[in-house]
């Protein structure tokens, strides 16, 4: 390949929006717990802590998921991500042991999830990392995977790393982007309404 291929999780604007949104939720729940609730304060504090944790996760989580070049790839190690600890791993193309691509469905639409299994650094054990089709650079990365695993013993599951099958599976659904956004907003509003209802119940109690 002439230039390195990078797979990024979110555009910067979306990442900043997510952080601000969850920080605003945390501030709201802390305010409710501190000033509005007379009993069961823990509920407001727990929801505030959860919202703050999600915001911190988006601040800490690496946006660059994979960087592939002629020698191999550097990938984000997310194994300890729940503890907000993230690292990096490095694998040569010959270290690829398997590729598993599946079509996943959510209320907002469908996407592809690709899990790549590689040998651990120094040949010790196995490592696995995941990329999804909404990520920037997903299809070029799949094409690079396909080019370097063709004719090897790497195990392919689901759609494997075949870019033609992946692009066929990613054909636009009847849902438009605007419809997906409306559904997402509706889900978020429903979640906020449910949380407010729980807090009001605690306040009246």
C-alpha positions as CSV (number, residue, x, y, z in Angstrom):
1,X,0.0,0.0,0.0
2,X,1.3,3.5,-0.8
3,X,0.0,5.2,2.3
4,X,-0.9,3.9,5.8
5,X,-4.6,3.1,6.3
6,X,-6.2,4.5,9.5
7,X,-9.4,3.3,11.1
8,X,-11.0,5.9,13.4
9,X,-13.9,5.4,15.7
10,X,-15.6,8.8,15.5
11,X,-15.2,12.2,13.9
12,X,-13.9,14.7,16.3
13,X,-17.2,16.7,16.3
14,X,-19.2,13.6,17.3
15,X,-16.7,12.7,20.0
16,X,-16.8,16.2,21.5
17,X,-20.6,16.1,21.3
18,X,-20.8,12.8,23.2
19,X,-18.5,14.0,26.0
20,X,-20.5,17.3,26.4
21,X,-23.8,15.4,26.4
22,X,-22.8,12.9,29.1
23,X,-21.2,15.6,31.2
24,X,-24.5,17.6,31.0
25,X,-26.4,14.5,32.1
26,X,-24.0,14.0,35.0
27,X,-24.4,17.6,36.1
28,X,-28.2,17.3,35.9
29,X,-28.4,14.2,38.0
30,X,-26.0,15.6,40.6
31,X,-28.1,18.8,40.8
32,X,-31.3,16.7,41.2
33,X,-29.8,14.6,43.9
34,X,-28.3,17.5,45.8
35,X,-31.3,20.0,45.7
36,X,-34.5,18.2,44.7
37,X,-34.5,14.7,46.3
38,X,-35.3,14.3,50.0
39,X,-35.0,10.6,50.1
40,X,-32.9,8.0,48.1
41,X,-30.2,10.4,47.2
42,X,-28.1,7.5,46.0
43,X,-30.2,7.1,42.9
44,X,-29.3,10.6,41.6
45,X,-25.7,10.2,42.6
46,X,-25.5,6.8,41.0
47,X,-26.9,8.1,37.7
48,X,-24.6,11.1,37.8
49,X,-21.6,8.9,38.4
50,X,-22.6,6.6,35.5
51,X,-23.0,9.5,33.2
52,X,-19.6,11.0,34.3
53,X,-18.0,7.6,33.7
54,X,-19.3,7.4,30.2
55,X,-18.0,10.9,29.4
56,X,-14.6,10.0,30.9
57,X,-14.6,6.8,28.8
58,X,-15.0,8.9,25.6
59,X,-12.3,11.2,26.7
60,X,-9.8,8.4,27.4
61,X,-10.7,5.8,24.7
62,X,-8.4,5.9,21.7
63,X,-10.0,7.3,18.5
64,X,-7.4,5.6,16.3
65,X,-8.4,1.9,16.3
66,X,-6.0,0.6,13.7
67,X,-3.2,1.9,11.6
68,X,-2.1,-0.5,8.9
69,X,1.1,-0.2,6.7
70,X,3.2,-2.5,4.5
71,X,4.8,-4.3,7.5
72,X,1.6,-4.9,9.5
73,X,-0.7,-3.0,11.8
74,X,-0.9,-1.2,15.1
75,X,-4.2,-1.6,16.9
76,X,-5.8,-0.3,20.1
77,X,-5.7,-2.7,23.0
78,X,-9.2,-2.4,24.6
79,X,-9.0,-5.4,27.0
80,X,-8.9,-3.2,30.1
81,X,-11.1,-0.5,28.6
82,X,-13.7,-0.9,31.4
83,X,-11.1,0.4,33.8
84,X,-10.2,3.3,31.4
85,X,-6.9,1.7,30.7
86,X,-6.0,1.5,27.0
87,X,-2.8,0.3,25.2
88,X,-1.4,-0.6,21.8
89,X,-0.5,-3.8,20.1
90,X,1.5,-4.5,17.0
91,X,1.1,-7.4,14.6
92,X,2.6,-8.4,11.3
93,X,0.3,-9.4,8.4
94,X,1.6,-13.0,8.9
95,X,0.4,-12.9,12.5
96,X,-3.2,-12.9,11.5
97,X,-4.9,-16.0,12.6
98,X,-8.6,-15.3,11.8
99,X,-11.1,-12.8,10.7
100,X,-14.8,-12.9,11.7
101,X,-17.2,-10.4,10.2
102,X,-20.9,-10.4,11.2
103,X,-23.9,-8.3,10.4
104,X,-25.3,-6.7,13.5
105,X,-28.7,-5.1,13.8
106,X,-29.9,-2.3,16.1
107,X,-32.9,0.0,16.2
108,X,-30.9,2.6,14.3
109,X,-30.0,0.2,11.5
110,X,-27.4,-2.5,10.7
111,X,-23.7,-2.5,10.6
112,X,-20.8,-4.9,10.3
113,X,-18.6,-6.0,13.1
114,X,-15.1,-7.4,12.2
115,X,-13.1,-9.2,14.8
116,X,-9.4,-9.9,13.9
117,X,-7.4,-12.5,15.9
118,X,-3.7,-12.2,15.8
119,X,-0.7,-13.7,17.5
120,X,0.5,-11.9,20.6
121,X,3.7,-9.9,20.4
122,X,6.6,-12.3,20.5
123,X,4.3,-15.1,19.4
124,X,2.9,-15.5,22.9
125,X,-0.9,-16.2,23.1
126,X,-3.6,-14.5,21.0
127,X,-5.0,-11.0,20.8
128,X,-8.2,-9.8,19.4
129,X,-9.4,-6.4,18.3
130,X,-12.7,-5.2,16.8
131,X,-13.6,-2.7,14.2
132,X,-17.1,-1.8,12.9
133,X,-18.4,-0.5,9.6
134,X,-19.4,3.0,10.9
135,X,-15.7,3.7,11.7
136,X,-13.8,5.8,9.2
137,X,-11.5,3.8,7.0
138,X,-13.3,0.5,7.6
139,X,-13.6,-0.7,4.0
140,X,-10.0,0.2,3.0
141,X,-8.8,-1.7,6.0
142,X,-10.9,-4.7,5.0
143,X,-9.4,-4.5,1.5
144,X,-5.9,-4.5,3.0
145,X,-6.8,-7.5,5.2
146,X,-8.1,-9.4,2.2
147,X,-5.0,-8.7,0.1
148,X,-2.6,-9.9,2.9
149,X,-4.6,-13.0,4.0
150,X,-5.4,-14.4,0.6
151,X,-3.7,-17.8,0.3
152,X,-2.8,-18.0,4.0
153,X,-4.2,-20.3,6.7
154,X,-6.1,-17.5,8.4
155,X,-9.5,-18.8,9.4
156,X,-12.5,-16.9,7.9
157,X,-15.8,-16.8,9.6
158,X,-19.1,-15.1,8.6
159,X,-18.2,-12.7,5.8
160,X,-14.5,-13.0,6.6
161,X,-12.5,-10.1,5.1
162,X,-14.1,-10.2,1.6
163,X,-14.6,-6.5,0.8
164,X,-17.1,-7.3,-2.0
165,X,-19.4,-9.2,0.4
166,X,-19.0,-6.5,3.0
167,X,-20.0,-3.7,0.6
168,X,-23.0,-5.8,-0.5
169,X,-24.1,-6.2,3.1
170,X,-23.7,-2.5,3.6
171,X,-26.1,-1.5,0.9
172,X,-28.3,1.3,2.1
173,X,-31.4,0.1,3.8
174,X,-34.9,1.7,3.4
175,X,-34.1,3.8,6.4
176,X,-32.6,7.2,5.5
177,X,-29.9,8.8,7.7
178,X,-32.4,11.4,8.9
179,X,-34.8,8.6,10.0
180,X,-32.0,7.0,12.0
181,X,-31.2,10.3,13.7
182,X,-34.8,10.8,14.6
183,X,-35.0,7.3,16.1
184,X,-31.8,7.9,18.1
185,X,-33.1,11.2,19.4
186,X,-36.4,9.5,20.4
187,X,-34.5,6.8,22.3
188,X,-32.4,9.3,24.1
189,X,-35.5,11.3,25.0
190,X,-37.2,8.2,26.3
191,X,-34.2,7.4,28.5
192,X,-34.1,10.9,29.9
193,X,-37.9,10.8,30.6
194,X,-37.5,7.5,32.4
195,X,-34.7,8.8,34.5
196,X,-36.6,11.9,35.4
197,X,-39.6,9.8,36.3
198,X,-37.4,7.7,38.7
199,X,-36.0,10.8,40.3
200,X,-39.5,12.4,40.7
201,X,-40.7,9.1,42.3
202,X,-37.8,9.2,44.7
203,X,-38.5,12.9,45.5
204,X,-42.2,12.3,46.3
205,X,-41.2,9.4,48.4
